[in-house]
């Protein structure tokens, strides 16, 4: 279950603290503001014109993303299998059957038929691109498996140490979108690979979030987010996917959608794996507003707020309307309030 933390207090109407609560927090109490007129505050801060960003903080997990399964063809005996944590690139063996390597190729189409001279199709083009990327030549990369392709395949098979047939059969290669990281072995060495052989993930760490559907509107594909790491450090990420199917929660757990955040600066993540992190989703930007430190607010007896404006040693209390609270600041507006003024704050 994902626990959601709110990093923003929100607009004044959403703040669940009254005058007494603000007084307890050191933000002033109720009563007649004129009683403080002329009393210099212990310190001041400027009224700024700035952009305030509302964020929603949610829990996530740093790891290598979802796991995918590699299944075997059911023939022969599994004699070797890459270890969990291994990173495998194109052309390298994922496992061995009867001591013959089953190499990795990149693509989206599974190898669903035996490729041989005379065949045409998108699967041929995908395979020929891999063969060329592995350094083999003598054929045209297109949708036709010609005699030149078959000759190049035999040279490739010779280098692999397997039968030089010039054909490529299902089960003789593993096809994934890119290089992989082995997550877990599913069939023991010595077994028959008739089902799941192993699971794998991508090689880059990502942040997975089970996002409460209440906040789904904040998760837009391509949006930038801030990721807070277990050691207190931060890094930036970008949302790469937002699930379309919600997962219903059990009991008190919320209904969620899966969100994935890509972190390009992998070094900024240190050595963390399967670590809890916090993700700050941006809900709204308030541009060009006046803002003061939250501590500058004085709670009034009527439930409103004021600030002490200090100018040339003269102190006057100015009633304000509050907007968003975030990052230790609050949006304020009111007659007689302007950028650059000084307001009182606790020392």
C-alpha positions, -999 to 999 in steps of 0.1 A, spaced: 0 0 0 12 35 -7 8 61 20 3 96 8 17 127 26 5 162 19 34 186 16 11 216 12 -13 231 36 -34 245 8 -56 276 6 -67 294 38 -100 277 38 -82 243 39 -60 251 69 -72 232 99 -57 255 125 -74 283 143 -61 313 162 -53 293 192 -34 267 171 -14 295 155 -6 310 188 7 277 201 28 274 170 44 308 176 24 325 148 6 350 170 -27 348 188 -61 364 187 -72 397 201 -69 433 191 -40 438 167 -38 474 177 -23 462 210 8 453 191 9 486 171 42 503 176 59 473 192 89 464 171 91 427 162 122 407 170 131 403 133 118 411 98 115 395 64 107 410 30 74 407 12 84 389 -20 68 386 -55 75 350 -65 61 318 -79 48 293 -53 45 257 -63 19 234 -46 31 198 -44 16 165 -33 41 142 -17 36 104 -22 56 73 -13 75 54 -40 100 26 -43 133 28 -61 141 -3 -80 145 -17 -115 109 -16 -125 85 -44 -133 97 -79 -140 92 -98 -173 94 -135 -180 116 -154 -204 102 -188 -213 120 -217 -229 110 -238 -259 108 -270 -239 136 -288 -257 168 -301 -242 184 -296 -207 192 -263 -191 230 -265 -185 238 -228 -176 218 -198 -165 228 -162 -159 229 -152 -123 204 -127 -107 218 -92 -110 236 -100 -143 233 -74 -171 231 -90 -205 236 -71 -238 228 -80 -274 246 -111 -286 255 -124 -251 240 -157 -238 211 -156 -215 212 -193 -208 225 -226 -224 206 -256 -236 226 -288 -240 256 -265 -236 246 -244 -266 242 -206 -260 209 -189 -264 218 -153 -271 199 -121 -265 186 -100 -295 167 -68 -294 132 -63 -307 95 -63 -301 84 -93 -321 89 -128 -306 106 -153 -329 74 -172 -338 86 -191 -368 119 -205 -382 136 -179 -404 151 -193 -436 160 -181 -471 130 -169 -491 110 -156 -461 98 -121 -459 83 -100 -431 88 -76 -401 104 -104 -381 131 -108 -408 138 -71 -407 141 -72 -369 165 -101 -371 187 -86 -398 191 -54 -378 204 -74 -349 227 -94 -372 242 -62 -386 245 -47 -351 266 -77 -342 290 -69 -370 279 -92 -398 277 -81 -434 271 -94 -469 234 -89 -469 209 -60 -472 189 -51 -441 154 -53 -453 123 -75 -450 137 -104 -471 158 -133 -458 181 -139 -488 210 -162 -494 233 -134 -481 215 -134 -448 217 -172 -446 255 -170 -452 259 -144 -425 238 -165 -401 261 -195 -406 291 -173 -398 273 -161 -366 264 -197 -357 300 -208 -362 311 -180 -337 285 -192 -312 297 -228 -315 263 -241 -326 251 -260 -357 257 -239 -388 222 -243 -404 217 -208 -418 183 -208 -402 170 -194 -369 145 -214 -350 121 -204 -322 138 -210 -288 173 -204 -303 174 -168 -292 158 -145 -265 142 -113 -278 137 -83 -255 134 -45 -262 170 -39 -250 196 -51 -226 183 -67 -195 191 -73 -158 183 -108 -146 159 -106 -116 154 -143 -107 160 -178 -119 128 -198 -124 142 -231 -137 171 -248 -120 202 -259 -140 195 -295 -150 159 -289 -156 139 -288 -189 130 -253 -200 94 -259 -208 81 -228 -190 95 -197 -172 133 -198 -173 140 -165 -156 126 -130 -150 143 -98 -160 140 -61 -156 155 -31 -173 190 -20 -164 182 15 -152 167 22 -118 133 38 -117 108 49 -91 75 30 -89 45 47 -73 12 31 -64 -7 64 -67 -40 70 -50 -65 77 -77 -75 109 -60 -42 123 -72 -41 108 -107 -47 142 -122 -13 153 -109 6 125 -127 10 135 -163 33 116 -186 64 137 -193 60 158 -161 90 166 -140 91 155 -103 114 157 -74 126 125 -57 137 125 -20 161 98 -12 165 79 21 196 99 30 178 132 27 193 140 -7 171 149 -37 172 142 -75 149 150 -104 129 126 -124 103 125 -152 70 105 -153 73 80 -181 41 60 -176 8 62 -159 -13 31 -156 -47 31 -173 -62 3 -151 -68 11 -114 -61 -15 -88 -88 -17 -62 -75 -15 -26 -83 -41 1 -99 -29 33 -87 6 41 -62 6 13 -69 32 -15 -76 23 -51 -43 30 -70 -28 34 -105 8 24 -112 31 54 -120 67 50 -132 93 78 -128 126 77 -148 157 91 -132 183 101 -158 210 109 -133 216 74 -121 247 83 -102 226 106 -80 208 75 -67 240 61 -51 237 23 -45 201 23 -34 179 -6 -47 144 -15 -35 146 16 -13 117 37 -1 116 72 -15 92 102 -16 80 118 -48 68 154 -50 41 158 -77 34 194 -88 -3 202 -85 -3 239 -93 20 269 -99 10 303 -85 30 328 -105 38 364 -95 21 363 -61 31 382 -30 45 359 -3 58 361 33 72 335 57 44 315 73 58 326 107 48 362 98 11 354 101 -8 367 131 -41 349 138 -70 373 144 -100 369 167 -124 368 137 -106 338 122 -86 359 97 -49 367 95 -27 398 96 10 407 93 30 434 111 45 458 85 76 476 97 87 508 80 111 534 94 107 520 129 69 523 127 49 491 131 14 487 118 -9 457 115 -23 449 81 -51 424 75 -43 399 47 -60 372 27 -40 340 25 -36 317 -5 -14 287 -9 10 275 19 42 258 7 79 256 13 77 277 44 59 306 27 23 317 23 7 337 -5 -8 369 8 -28 398 -5 -44 429 11 -47 467 9 -15 484 18 7 454 11 34 456 -16 66 439 -27 97 449 -8 79 458 25 93 443 57 71 422 79 77 410 114 87 374 122 97 356 153 135 356 160 
